[in-house]
Amino acid sequence: MPTSTANLSQRTRHDLVTVTLHWAMTVLILVLFLLGWYMVDLPKGSAERTYFFGLHKSIGLTVAALLVLRIGWRLWTPRLAPAEGLTRWQRKLSILTHRLLYVFMLLQPLTGYISSSFAGYPTRFWGLPLPQWAGKDPVLNELFSGVHKSCSMLLALLVGLHICGALAHLSGRHENVLRRMLPGRD
């Protein structure tokens, strides 16, 4: 049940669900980056490449499901009051970065799934076959694969910006900003 507005100003940390989803997705996205960079250099048609592509797809779709849960939870629960001590430009940059992170966390699995549909290989979610939305089309597969790779670069850049912002809050008058997403109690 959502926290009432009266309690909002007294909360100094995100709730356990928000923190858990954040850190679970953080770990899974890092794994996806590592898998993505590793698997593309494996020999085409090899069992190892097939395995890692399947694993990458399943983890990516898991992140997409967690993202849907996260968005739903965010809409359900009240937001924390804005962090004290941030300048206007810092707040605006934070909001923009978070929104873009959500956009690219959605685009990544979407473009990957579409690319996979045009690749002619079945997409499985932890072994469960998913519908193929199109037939094999090498041109469209290459197009969506390129979009997927480009989005991954932009997502990596946004994650880096997010990390830099978080690290900037480790000390001084903004240290409570980072603490808000760490496990713990108010």
Secondary structure as UniProt FT lines:
FT   HELIX           5..8
FT   TURN            9..10
FT   HELIX           16..39
FT   TURN            40..41
FT   TURN            44..45
FT   HELIX           47..76
FT   TURN            84..85
FT   HELIX           88..119
FT   STRAND          124..125
FT   TURN            126..127
FT   STRAND          128..129
FT   HELIX           138..168
FT   HELIX           172..174
FT   HELIX           175..179
FT   TURN            180..181
//
